[in-house]
Amino acid sequence: MAGAPPPYPPPYPPPQGDWRYARKAMREQMRAQRDVTRAQWKMYRDQQKYAARGYRGGSILGPIVLITIGVVFLLIHTGNINQASLFFWYGRWWPLILLAGGAILLAEWAFERTVHPDQPTYHRGRGGVVMLLMLLCLPGLLINISRDGGNGFGLMHGFSINGDNMDEFLGDRHESDQNLDQTFPVGSTLTVNNPRGEVVITGNSEDGQIHVAVHKQVYTRSDSDASAKAQQLSPTLSNSGDAFTLSVPTVDGARVDLNIRVPVTTASTITVDRGNITANSLKTPLIVTANHGDIELNAIAAAVTAHINNKGSNFSARSITGAVSLEGNCRDVDIADVNGPVTLNGDFFGKTHFEHINGAVRFHTSRTDFQLARLDGEVDLTHGELSADQLLGPVSLSTNNYNVTLERVSGDVSVTTSNGKVDLTGAPPLGNVTIQNRNGEVNVTVPEQSSFTVQAETREGDVDTDLPLSKSDDNNISRLTGTVGSGGSLIRINTTQNDISLKKGAIAPLMPPHFALPPITPAPPTPPVEPHIARPKTPRIPAPAPKP
């Protein structure tokens, strides 16, 4: 620099040792290193993602679902599947979709672990498939709820979709009527087959004929289609000797209601697939079958056999002179005023009511077996409660998870139950009483002036009585033993984890069985007699007084 002309350059480059400039340069260098590191991590993640996509494939469940939906809609469009039946089936069996979907996903997972054990496991993208399954299950759940009128979850109260009213969604309703009349000899039998619609049969025809009032309902959006289906719906009445058959053809989107009047001595067999059955005033045996509908029977002077196969249907029988037999599944049962034995075999999901049964009662379900010789009062079975009064033994009850109340029971009694309370009141004459309970208290009241022997025992409970009996406690077991009066009847009680009570009370005996009085034919009224009216007398006019 000594040879350079002035002015001379500075000895250091700018900023000539400024510390602020050095700090700024260091920060820029650190930012550059940070950006490079981020870029490297992003590149690494992209490489991992692309590599994972190479190992991962879509689930086969999605294509299977789409193919199944397409096949179902094709079958509906070509008429090979009834739309109403499909919806009814779908509302009942929709959980199978979740089971099948879960099985396919589990099989895919097992296949991946078996075929590529040396490669990293990458999960398939199944979120969309699971969402599709949930959307497919939602309509089935709503249909299932609506079939019971929304009672399952308290939703859509009063709205119901089932196989009986599904046709109403297929178009407008078109109605037409038809009448059938034919000679019906005394002693003839009648068989009625109606696939969809109600049947009402009454024994009030007095002219030796059968009268059938036919009411047709067709649901469609075309008037011409409605007329054609109405023609197809015409029932046929044929006979082979004294055996008559009334048949209604099956037509999609249509139903037929039959109102039948027959002679009172007509033995009838009625079968309805979807619809209610009502029978009134018949004096010969009756057989009815309702697969999806209610059954109502009134004033039948003969044996009755009923089959019902729908948990949402109801059965009612009143004023029956003859045996009553019911088999199948239904909701509510109401049987009253029967002069004959009553037998029920099946499962009943609602309220069961018996009243005034002058005959043996046999009630059998998957949960309860109840038998008695005669019922002068009532029996009610609801969810968790079984109550009865005025029973004639021998009475036998085997059940569980019920609170049992038996009032005024005469004769032998045997009760076997668990997880519920037992209250028993005996009526004179007192028979043998056997109660086997578990996890429930037992309260027994016996008539005054009755004689019996007691053997009562409870584990982890107490015994209570107002009778001169012996009490003992040993190793958490309380016993009540002894004899009252001259002995005679045996009262045996056993329970666990609860108390036993045995007391006396003023209990009236059962009344003698009552029978229906014969009908009284009123005498014809006496014709009116024309009353005799006396002719009024002509008043006398007094003679005028003589003139003075």
Secondary structure, DSSP 8 states (H G I E B T S, - for coil): -TTS-SS---SS-TTSS-HHHHHHHHHHHHHHHHHHHHHHHHHHHHHHHHHHHHH----THHHHHHHHHHHHHHHHHTTSS-HHHHHHHHHHHTHHHHHHHHHHHHHHHHHHHHH-TTS-------HHHHHHHHHHHHHHHHHHHHHTTTTTTT-STT----TTTGGGGSSEEEEEEEEEEEE--TT-EEEEEEEES-EEEES---SSEEEEEEEEEEEES-HHHHHHHHHHT--EEEEETTEEEEE----TTEEEEEEEE--TT-EEEEEEEES-EEEEEE-S-EEEEEEES-EEEEEE-S-EEEEEE-TT--EEEEEE-S-EEEEEEES-EEEEEESS-EEEEEEE-S-EEEEEESS-EEEE-SS-EEEESEEEEEEEEETTEEEEEEEES-EEEE-SS-EEEEEEEEEEEEEE--SS-EEEEEEEEEEEEEEE-SSS-EEEEEETT--EEEEEEEESS-EEESSS-EEEEETTEEEEEEEETT--EEEEEEEESS-EEEEEE-------------------------------------------
